[in-house]
Amino acid sequence: MTSLVPGVATAQQAPLKAGAAVRQEHAKSQPGARQGMPAEVRAAARRDPVNLTELRRDAEKAAKDLEAATKALEQRRAKIREAQKALTAKLRELQTAERAFAQVRQPLSDLVGLLYQQPVGGDVAGLLSGDSSGDTLRAMTGVTQLVAERNQVLEESSRLQAERERLAAEAQELRAGTLLAEAQMGAEIKTLQARSDKLVKTLTKALVKLGIKIDKVGRAALGCDPTKVNSAGEFPNGLIPKAYLCPLQQPGHQLRADAAIAFISMNEAYRKRFGKPMCVTDAYRSLAEQQSVYYRRPGLAAVPGRSNHGLGLAVDLCGGVQNFRSAEFNWVEANGKKFGWFHPQWAYSSPFEPWHWEYDPKLGSLL
């Protein structure tokens, strides 16, 4: 059976094509192979110290493949249900027709049998000589008509029986095909799920090696899983549960998974340039924290419920970055977009906040 997801092999084909698929994905993942990507973004991908960008991208792609396969399975099941529904309707119509014909067939058969047992009056000689009465001829004509109608009923009954057998065979074939298709698609989805889990686990291990305290044993956690970003986005601004936030290397600060992974990559590059990690004064803010900042710093904080801090997509930096046109500020300004981070235009003047930086998921998706 052909795979439901373009570019994804069926469960039976997967072991044979796995090596080729990995080589092909690796070739596509090389910076020079991504046509249309800005040169500065390609350069950033090459400099990514621990290749977090590639791990994140592969995990997101695996999750999309899994989602597409699952959706295709549901669509296939819906089509099968429609086919079974139509087949059931045909069988019901057939049963109704059979019952209607049975009501006509039996009395007619009984009548014809009775006429054969009690022949019409008059001698055969008279009938052959043409001397039969009109009543006799009319009776014989009636018998002939009854026999013809009986034969038509029998023929129709045979046709209905053949149609019933055909539909029954079609139903059996549909059931068998359904079981086979679901088994194949289920195996494909299981393979895709395993691949997605493996990539997320690899990414998690890389984060743990960089000092991200995901949990005590370093297992994949929801907060640092980039494939669960949409789940975090379903919560209101400032009300994202801690389980959906990924911790940074800077203690006490968290961001949404995609923003956190990009920030960690940028932090490693920053560390190589300045010999120290980036300094963070604020990252994700709860609604209560945003309200506190808003009242303490009027005019320098967004209205509670509208801040990118409440979405886990913004950081306030220190360590020199907060000083406009310092070496640290200029470095983040020049290199931040390579990791999906930028200094918003309003922060240059209204209000002036050189320390405030935001993550753009669309820009980050190019990495």
C-alpha positions in Angstrom: 0.0 0.0 0.0 1.3 3.5 -0.9 2.2 5.8 2.0 -0.4 8.4 2.8 2.2 11.1 3.5 4.3 12.3 0.5 8.0 11.5 1.1 7.2 9.0 4.0 7.6 5.3 3.3 5.1 2.7 4.5 6.0 0.6 7.5 7.1 -2.2 5.2 9.3 0.1 3.1 10.7 2.1 6.0 13.5 -0.3 7.0 14.8 -0.4 3.4 14.6 3.3 2.8 15.7 4.5 6.2 19.4 4.9 5.2 18.6 6.7 2.0 16.1 9.0 3.7 18.6 10.0 6.4 21.2 10.8 3.8 18.7 12.8 1.8 17.6 14.7 4.8 21.2 15.4 5.8 21.9 16.7 2.4 18.9 19.0 2.5 19.8 20.2 5.9 23.2 21.5 4.9 23.1 25.3 4.9 24.1 25.6 1.2 21.1 23.4 0.2 18.4 25.7 1.6 17.6 27.9 -1.4 15.8 31.1 -0.5 17.2 31.3 3.0 19.0 34.6 3.8 22.8 34.3 3.7 23.1 35.5 7.3 20.7 32.8 8.5 22.7 30.1 6.6 25.9 31.4 8.2 24.3 31.2 11.6 23.3 27.6 11.1 26.8 26.7 10.2 28.1 28.4 13.5 25.5 26.8 15.7 27.8 25.3 18.4 25.6 22.3 19.3 23.4 22.1 16.2 20.2 22.8 18.2 18.7 24.5 15.2 19.0 21.3 13.1 17.7 19.2 15.9 14.7 21.5 16.4 13.9 21.6 12.7 14.1 17.8 12.3 11.9 17.3 15.4 9.3 19.8 14.0 9.4 18.1 10.6 8.9 14.7 12.1 6.0 16.0 14.1 4.4 17.4 11.0 4.8 14.1 9.2 3.2 12.3 12.1 0.3 14.8 12.1 -0.2 14.4 8.3 -0.2 10.6 8.6 -2.7 10.7 11.4 -4.9 13.1 9.5 -4.7 10.9 6.4 -5.7 7.9 8.5 -8.8 9.7 9.8 -9.7 10.8 6.3 -9.4 7.2 5.1 -11.5 5.9 7.9 -14.2 8.5 7.1 -14.3 7.4 3.5 -14.5 3.8 4.6 -17.4 4.6 6.9 -19.2 6.4 4.0 -18.7 3.4 1.7 -20.0 1.0 4.4 -23.0 3.3 5.0 -23.8 3.3 1.3 -23.4 -0.5 1.1 -25.7 -1.0 4.1 -28.3 1.2 2.4 -28.2 -0.8 -0.8 -28.6 -4.0 1.2 -31.6 -2.6 3.0 -33.2 -1.6 -0.3 -32.6 -5.0 -1.7 -34.3 -6.6 1.3 -37.3 -4.4 0.9 -37.5 -5.3 -2.8 -37.2 -9.0 -1.9 -40.1 -8.7 0.6 -42.3 -7.0 -1.9 -41.7 -9.6 -4.6 -42.3 -12.4 -2.0 -45.8 -11.0 -1.4 -46.6 -11.2 -5.1 -44.7 -14.4 -5.9 -46.3 -16.8 -3.5 -50.0 -16.2 -4.3 -49.2 -16.2 -8.0 -47.4 -19.5 -7.7 -50.2 -21.0 -5.7 -52.8 -19.9 -8.3 -50.8 -21.3 -11.2 -50.4 -24.6 -9.4 -54.2 -24.7 -8.7 -55.0 -24.1 -12.4 -52.7 -26.9 -13.4 -54.4 -29.3 -10.9 -57.9 -28.2 -12.1 -57.8 -27.7 -15.8 -60.2 -25.4 -17.6 -63.4 -27.2 -18.6 -64.0 -28.4 -22.2 -62.5 -31.3 -24.1 -59.2 -31.2 -25.8 -60.7 -32.3 -29.1 -63.0 -29.3 -29.1 -60.2 -27.0 -28.4 -58.1 -28.5 -31.2 -61.0 -28.4 -33.7 -61.7 -24.7 -32.9 -65.1 -25.5 -31.3 -64.1 -24.3 -27.8 -66.3 -21.8 -26.2 -65.2 -18.2 -25.6 -65.0 -18.9 -21.8 -62.6 -21.7 -22.4 -60.3 -19.5 -24.6 -60.4 -16.7 -22.2 -59.5 -19.0 -19.3 -56.6 -20.4 -21.3 -55.4 -16.9 -22.1 -55.5 -16.1 -18.4 -53.5 -19.2 -17.5 -50.9 -18.3 -20.1 -50.6 -14.8 -18.7 -50.3 -16.1 -15.1 -47.5 -18.4 -16.2 -45.7 -15.6 -17.9 -46.0 -13.3 -14.9 -44.8 -16.1 -12.7 -41.8 -16.6 -14.8 -41.0 -12.8 -14.7 -41.3 -12.9 -10.9 -38.9 -15.9 -10.7 -36.4 -14.1 -13.0 -36.6 -11.0 -10.9 -36.1 -13.0 -7.8 -33.0 -14.6 -9.3 -31.7 -11.2 -10.3 -32.2 -9.9 -6.7 -30.4 -12.9 -5.3 -27.5 -12.4 -7.6 -27.3 -8.7 -6.6 -27.5 -9.6 -3.0 -24.6 -12.0 -3.3 -22.6 -9.4 -5.2 -23.1 -6.8 -2.5 -22.3 -9.3 0.2 -19.0 -10.1 -1.6 -18.3 -6.3 -1.9 -18.9 -5.8 1.8 -16.5 -8.7 2.6 -13.9 -7.2 0.4 -14.4 -3.8 1.9 -13.9 -5.2 5.4 -10.8 -7.1 4.4 -9.4 -4.0 2.7 -10.2 -1.8 5.7 -8.3 -4.1 8.1 -5.3 -4.3 5.9 -5.2 -0.5 5.3 -5.6 0.3 9.0 -2.8 -2.2 9.8 -0.4 -0.6 7.3 -1.3 3.0 8.3 -1.1 2.1 11.9 2.4 0.7 11.4 3.5 3.8 9.5 2.2 6.1 12.2 3.9 4.0 14.9 7.2 4.4 12.9 6.7 8.1 12.6 5.9 8.4 16.3 9.0 6.5 17.3 11.1 8.8 15.0 9.6 11.9 16.4 10.1 10.7 20.0 13.8 9.8 19.2 14.5 13.3 17.7 12.9 15.1 20.7 14.9 12.9 23.1 18.1 13.7 21.2 17.3 17.4 21.4 16.5 17.1 25.1 19.9 15.4 25.8 21.7 18.2 24.0 19.9 20.8 26.1 20.7 18.9 29.3 24.4 18.9 28.3 24.3 22.7 28.0 23.0 23.0 31.5 19.2 23.1 31.0 17.6 21.5 34.0 14.6 19.9 32.4 14.1 17.3 35.1 16.1 15.1 37.4 16.7 12.3 34.9 16.8 14.4 31.7 13.9 12.8 30.0 12.0 14.7 27.3 9.8 17.3 29.0 6.8 19.0 27.5 8.2 22.5 28.1 11.3 22.0 25.9 9.6 20.0 23.2 9.4 22.2 20.1 6.6 20.0 18.7 4.3 21.1 21.5 4.6 24.8 20.8 1.0 25.0 19.6 -0.2 23.6 23.0 1.6 26.4 24.8 0.0 28.9 22.4 -3.5 27.8 23.4 -3.1 29.4 26.9 -3.9 33.1 27.5 -1.2 35.7 27.7 0.6 35.4 31.1 -1.2 32.2 32.0 1.0 29.5 30.4 1.6 26.7 32.9 5.2 26.1 34.0 5.1 22.6 32.4 4.8 24.3 29.0 7.8 26.5 29.4 11.4 25.6 28.8 14.0 26.8 31.3 17.1 28.8 30.2 20.7 28.4 31.3 20.0 31.5 33.4 18.3 30.3 36.6 14.8 31.3 37.2 13.9 32.2 33.6 11.8 30.4 31.1 10.6 30.8 27.5 8.4 29.0 25.1 10.2 25.9 23.6 11.1 27.3 20.2 12.2 30.7 21.6 14.2 29.0 24.4 16.1 26.7 22.0 16.9 29.7 19.7 18.0 31.7 22.7 20.2 28.9 24.0 21.9 28.7 20.6 22.4 32.5 20.6 23.7 32.3 24.2 26.4 29.8 23.2 27.5 32.0 20.3 27.6 35.0 22.6 29.6 33.1 25.2 32.2 32.3 22.5 32.4 36.0 21.6 32.5 37.5 25.0 33.6 34.7 27.2 30.5 34.8 29.4 26.8 33.8 29.0 24.2 36.4 28.3 22.7 38.2 31.3 18.9 38.0 31.6 16.8 40.1 33.9 13.4 38.9 32.7 11.9 36.4 30.3 8.4 34.9 30.6 6.2 36.8 32.9 3.0 35.6 34.5 0.0 37.9 34.3 0.5 38.8 38.0 4.1 39.6 37.3 3.2 41.8 34.3 0.7 43.7 36.4 3.3 44.3 39.0 5.8 45.6 36.4 3.1 47.7 34.7 2.2 49.5 38.0 5.8 49.9 39.1 7.1 51.2 35.7 4.2 53.1 34.1 5.0 53.8 30.4 7.8 51.3 30.3 5.7 48.1 30.4 3.0 46.7 28.2 -0.6 46.5 29.4 -1.0 43.2 31.3 -2.3 40.5 28.9 -0.6 42.1 25.9 3.1 41.7 26.5 5.3 39.3 24.5 6.8 38.4 27.9 3.4 36.8 28.7 3.7 34.6 25.6 7.2 33.5 26.5 8.6 35.2 23.4 10.6 38.1 24.9 13.6 38.7 27.2 15.2 41.7 28.9 19.0 41.5 28.8 21.7 43.0 30.9 25.5 42.5 31.1 26.1 45.4 28.8 23.4 44.7 26.2 21.1 47.1 28.1 23.5 49.9 27.1 22.6 51.3 23.7 25.5 50.9 21.2 27.7 49.0 23.5 29.7 46.1 22.0 27.3 43.6 23.5 24.2 45.5 22.2 25.8 45.8 18.7 26.6 42.1 18.7 23.1 41.0 19.6 21.6 43.5 17.1 23.9 42.2 14.3 23.6 38.5 15.1 20.2 38.1 16.9 18.2 37.7 13.7 20.4 34.7 12.7 18.8 33.0 15.7 15.3 34.4 15.3 15.8 37.2 17.8 15.4 40.9 17.0 15.2 44.3 18.7 11.7 45.7 17.9 11.5 49.0 16.2 9.5 50.7 18.9 12.2 49.8 21.5 14.6 52.2 19.8 12.5 55.2 20.8 9.0 54.7 22.1 9.7 53.7 24.8 13.4 53.4 24.6 14.3 49.9 25.8 17.7 48.7 24.5 17.4 45.8 26.9 14.2 44.4 25.3 14.5 41.6 22.6 11.8 39.5 21.0 11.6 36.1 19.2 9.8 35.9 15.9 8.6 32.4 15.2 8.4 33.1 11.4 12.0 34.3 11.4 13.0 31.4 13.5 11.3 28.9 11.1 13.8 30.0 8.4 16.8 28.7 10.5 
